[in-house]
Amino acid sequence: MKMILAVARKELKSLFASPLAWVVLTFLELLLAIVFLKRLDEYLEIQSRLAQMPGAPGATEMLATPVYATAAIVMLFAVPLLGMRLVAEERRNGTLAFLVSSPLTMTEIVVGKWLGLVAFLLVAIALATLMPLSLALGGRVDWGLVASLVIGITLTAASFSAVSLYVSSLTVHPLAAGVGAFGALLAMVFAGDTLAENLRGRGWDIAAALLQVLMPLRQLEPFTKGVLDSYNAVCALLLITAFLVLTVRRLDAARLRG
């Protein structure tokens, strides 16, 4: 575990030293702030009418949920950009050979790199969480919903990171890795839904349910409603584990080939 954390710290420092990472972080937070302030303005306009409606959505639901939903969409683009260099750039620069020849196991290297990227994304999530938490200054906050949203977006970010890391291990060109990871995530979003509907249409409900492992945005949906769905959480963890294992096997095979 100590060696994994050492690799993670190295990757996190590398990300904070990268201008691209700062640009992505700034763009993400700026966009989320715009979404939050726009929704806040709309909420203040209809607040008096909502107070007279039974079962009306609360401030947290109307303001926080769109912020995290937007964050998930932006991460679909941002995570491949941040993860494209994790392995591809080291392979291109010739430093990967030194890393794999170190006393570290391949699993420690892969998990450490993945944790470093996830840690950077957690910083972005923490900054975004300050927006809905600011509602506590002038009203009530649905802490359960906020916690559910944070857990959901964290699992989504971790899933995107695992996929991006695997694609980065397939090439020596970081840009190709970024485009490939984005294409893979996009296919999971659109092709996954289409294929699941086709399977359900044929009566293969179990196969359609299992396919949800490859649909990270669909796994996020219950969390946006304040539901801590264990099935979706397990699907996310299975997706992460599968792509981390694939990355380890890919790099092990590359090391054996020399």
C-alpha positions as CSV (number, residue, x, y, z in Angstrom):
1,M,0.0,0.0,0.0
2,K,2.9,2.3,0.8
3,M,4.3,1.9,-2.7
4,I,0.9,2.5,-4.3
5,L,0.5,5.8,-2.4
6,A,4.0,6.8,-3.5
7,V,3.1,6.3,-7.2
8,A,-0.2,8.1,-6.6
9,R,1.6,11.1,-5.0
10,K,4.0,11.3,-8.0
11,E,1.1,11.3,-10.4
12,L,-0.8,13.9,-8.4
13,K,2.2,16.2,-8.3
14,S,2.7,15.7,-12.0
15,L,-0.9,16.7,-12.7
16,F,-0.7,19.8,-10.5
17,A,2.5,20.7,-12.5
18,S,0.7,20.4,-15.8
19,P,-0.9,23.5,-17.4
20,L,-3.5,21.4,-19.1
21,A,-4.7,20.0,-15.8
22,W,-5.1,23.6,-14.4
23,V,-7.0,24.6,-17.6
24,V,-9.3,21.6,-17.3
25,L,-9.9,22.3,-13.5
26,T,-10.6,26.0,-14.1
27,F,-13.0,25.3,-17.0
28,L,-14.8,22.7,-15.0
29,E,-15.3,24.8,-11.9
30,L,-16.2,27.9,-13.9
31,L,-18.9,26.0,-15.9
32,L,-20.3,24.5,-12.7
33,A,-20.4,27.9,-11.0
34,I,-22.4,29.3,-14.0
35,V,-24.8,26.4,-13.8
36,F,-25.2,26.8,-10.1
37,L,-25.8,30.6,-10.2
38,K,-28.2,30.2,-13.1
39,R,-30.3,27.6,-11.3
40,L,-30.1,29.7,-8.1
41,D,-31.5,32.7,-10.0
42,E,-34.3,30.5,-11.4
43,Y,-35.1,29.1,-7.9
44,L,-35.3,32.5,-6.3
45,E,-37.9,33.5,-8.9
46,I,-40.2,30.6,-8.2
47,Q,-39.5,30.1,-4.5
48,S,-42.7,31.7,-3.4
49,R,-44.8,29.5,-5.7
50,L,-42.9,26.3,-4.6
51,A,-43.7,27.1,-1.0
52,Q,-47.4,26.7,-1.8
53,M,-47.0,23.4,-3.6
54,P,-47.2,20.2,-1.7
55,G,-44.3,17.9,-2.3
56,A,-42.3,20.6,-4.2
57,P,-38.6,19.9,-4.7
58,G,-36.3,21.5,-2.2
59,A,-33.4,23.9,-2.9
60,T,-30.8,21.2,-2.7
61,E,-32.6,19.1,-5.3
62,M,-33.1,22.0,-7.7
63,L,-29.6,23.5,-7.3
64,A,-27.2,20.7,-6.4
65,T,-28.4,17.9,-8.8
66,P,-27.9,19.9,-12.0
67,V,-24.3,20.8,-10.8
68,Y,-23.3,17.2,-10.4
69,A,-25.1,16.1,-13.6
70,T,-23.2,18.8,-15.5
71,A,-20.0,17.7,-13.8
72,A,-20.5,14.1,-15.0
73,I,-21.0,15.3,-18.6
74,V,-17.9,17.5,-18.5
75,M,-15.8,14.7,-17.0
76,L,-16.7,12.7,-20.1
77,F,-14.4,15.1,-22.0
78,A,-12.0,16.1,-19.2
79,V,-10.9,12.8,-17.8
80,P,-9.6,11.4,-21.1
81,L,-7.6,14.7,-21.5
82,L,-6.1,14.2,-18.0
83,G,-5.6,10.5,-18.3
84,M,-4.1,10.3,-21.8
85,R,-0.5,10.9,-20.6
86,L,-0.5,8.4,-17.7
87,V,1.1,5.6,-19.6
88,A,1.4,6.8,-23.2
89,E,3.6,9.7,-22.4
90,E,5.9,7.7,-20.2
91,R,6.2,5.1,-22.9
92,R,6.9,7.8,-25.5
93,N,9.6,9.4,-23.3
94,G,11.2,6.1,-22.5
95,T,10.6,6.4,-18.7
96,L,8.1,3.5,-18.5
97,A,10.9,1.0,-18.9
98,F,12.6,2.4,-15.8
99,L,9.3,2.3,-13.9
100,V,8.5,-1.3,-14.7
101,S,12.0,-2.4,-13.9
102,S,11.7,-0.9,-10.4
103,P,10.9,-3.1,-7.4
104,L,7.2,-2.1,-7.8
105,T,4.7,-4.7,-9.1
106,M,2.7,-3.9,-12.1
107,T,-0.4,-3.8,-10.0
108,E,1.1,-1.2,-7.7
109,I,2.1,0.9,-10.6
110,V,-1.4,0.8,-12.3
111,V,-3.4,1.3,-9.1
112,G,-1.1,4.1,-8.0
113,K,-1.5,5.9,-11.4
114,W,-5.2,5.5,-11.2
115,L,-5.4,6.8,-7.6
116,G,-3.3,9.8,-8.6
117,L,-5.8,10.8,-11.3
118,V,-8.8,10.1,-9.0
119,A,-7.3,12.2,-6.3
120,F,-7.0,15.1,-8.7
121,L,-10.6,14.7,-9.7
122,L,-11.6,14.5,-6.0
123,V,-10.2,18.0,-5.6
124,A,-12.5,19.2,-8.4
125,I,-15.4,17.4,-6.8
126,A,-14.6,19.0,-3.4
127,L,-14.5,22.5,-4.9
128,A,-17.8,21.8,-6.7
129,T,-19.4,20.6,-3.4
130,L,-18.7,24.0,-1.8
131,M,-21.5,25.4,-4.0
132,P,-24.4,23.4,-2.7
133,L,-23.0,23.5,0.8
134,S,-23.1,27.3,0.6
135,L,-26.9,27.0,0.8
136,A,-26.5,26.2,4.5
137,L,-25.7,29.9,5.0
138,G,-29.3,30.9,4.2
139,G,-31.4,27.8,4.4
140,R,-31.7,24.1,4.8
141,V,-29.5,21.6,3.0
142,D,-30.5,18.0,2.3
143,W,-27.3,16.5,3.5
144,G,-28.4,13.0,2.5
145,L,-28.8,14.1,-1.1
146,V,-25.5,15.9,-1.2
147,A,-23.7,12.8,0.2
148,S,-25.4,10.7,-2.4
149,L,-24.4,13.0,-5.2
150,V,-20.8,13.1,-4.0
151,I,-20.6,9.3,-3.8
152,G,-22.2,9.0,-7.3
153,I,-19.9,11.5,-9.0
154,T,-16.9,10.0,-7.3
155,L,-17.7,6.5,-8.6
156,T,-18.3,8.0,-12.1
157,A,-15.0,9.9,-12.1
158,A,-13.2,6.7,-10.9
159,S,-14.8,4.7,-13.7
160,F,-13.8,7.2,-16.3
161,S,-10.3,7.2,-14.9
162,A,-9.9,3.4,-15.1
163,V,-11.1,3.4,-18.8
164,S,-8.8,6.3,-19.7
165,L,-5.8,4.6,-18.0
166,Y,-6.4,1.4,-20.0
167,V,-6.6,3.2,-23.3
168,S,-3.5,5.2,-22.4
169,S,-1.7,1.8,-22.0
170,L,-2.5,0.8,-25.6
171,T,-0.5,3.5,-27.4
172,V,2.6,5.7,-27.3
173,H,0.8,8.8,-28.4
174,P,-1.0,10.7,-25.7
175,L,-3.4,12.5,-28.1
176,A,-4.4,9.2,-29.6
177,A,-5.0,7.9,-26.0
178,G,-7.2,10.9,-25.2
179,V,-9.3,10.5,-28.4
180,G,-9.5,6.8,-27.9
181,A,-10.7,7.1,-24.3
182,F,-13.3,9.7,-25.2
183,G,-14.6,7.4,-27.9
184,A,-14.7,4.4,-25.6
185,L,-16.6,6.4,-22.9
186,L,-19.0,7.9,-25.6
187,A,-19.7,4.3,-26.8
188,M,-20.5,3.2,-23.3
189,V,-23.0,6.1,-23.0
190,F,-24.9,5.7,-26.3
191,A,-24.2,2.2,-27.6
192,G,-24.7,0.7,-24.1
193,D,-28.3,2.2,-23.9
194,T,-29.1,1.0,-27.4
195,L,-27.8,-2.5,-26.9
196,A,-29.6,-2.8,-23.5
197,E,-32.9,-1.8,-25.1
198,N,-32.4,-4.4,-27.8
199,L,-31.7,-7.1,-25.2
200,R,-34.8,-6.2,-23.3
201,G,-36.8,-6.2,-26.5
202,R,-35.7,-9.8,-27.0
203,G,-36.6,-10.7,-23.4
204,W,-33.0,-11.0,-22.2
205,D,-33.5,-8.9,-19.1
206,I,-30.6,-10.5,-17.2
207,A,-28.2,-9.8,-20.0
208,A,-29.4,-6.2,-20.2
209,A,-29.0,-5.8,-16.4
210,L,-25.4,-7.1,-16.6
211,L,-24.7,-4.7,-19.4
212,Q,-25.2,-1.9,-17.0
213,V,-21.6,-2.6,-15.7
214,L,-20.4,-0.8,-18.9
215,M,-22.7,2.2,-18.5
216,P,-21.2,4.6,-16.0
217,L,-23.6,7.5,-16.5
218,R,-26.6,5.1,-16.0
219,Q,-25.0,4.0,-12.8
220,L,-25.0,7.6,-11.6
221,E,-28.8,8.1,-12.0
222,P,-30.1,6.7,-8.7
223,F,-27.5,8.8,-6.8
224,T,-28.8,12.0,-8.3
225,K,-32.2,11.1,-6.7
226,G,-30.7,10.6,-3.3
227,V,-30.8,6.8,-3.5
228,L,-27.7,4.9,-2.4
229,D,-28.2,2.0,-4.8
230,S,-25.8,-0.9,-4.0
231,Y,-26.4,-2.5,-7.4
232,N,-25.2,0.5,-9.3
233,A,-22.3,1.0,-6.9
234,V,-21.2,-2.6,-7.4
235,C,-21.5,-2.2,-11.2
236,A,-19.2,0.8,-11.0
237,L,-16.7,-1.1,-8.8
238,L,-16.8,-4.0,-11.3
239,L,-16.1,-1.6,-14.2
240,I,-13.2,0.0,-12.4
241,T,-11.7,-3.4,-11.4
242,A,-12.1,-4.8,-14.9
243,F,-10.2,-2.0,-16.6
244,L,-7.5,-1.9,-14.0
245,V,-6.9,-5.6,-14.5
246,L,-6.9,-5.2,-18.2
247,T,-4.3,-2.4,-17.8
248,V,-2.1,-4.6,-15.6
249,R,-2.3,-7.5,-18.1
250,R,-1.5,-5.2,-21.0
251,L,1.6,-3.7,-19.3
252,D,2.7,-7.1,-18.2
253,A,2.5,-8.4,-21.7
254,A,4.4,-5.4,-23.0
255,R,7.1,-6.0,-20.4
256,L,7.5,-9.6,-21.4
257,R,7.9,-8.6,-25.0
258,G,10.6,-6.2,-23.9
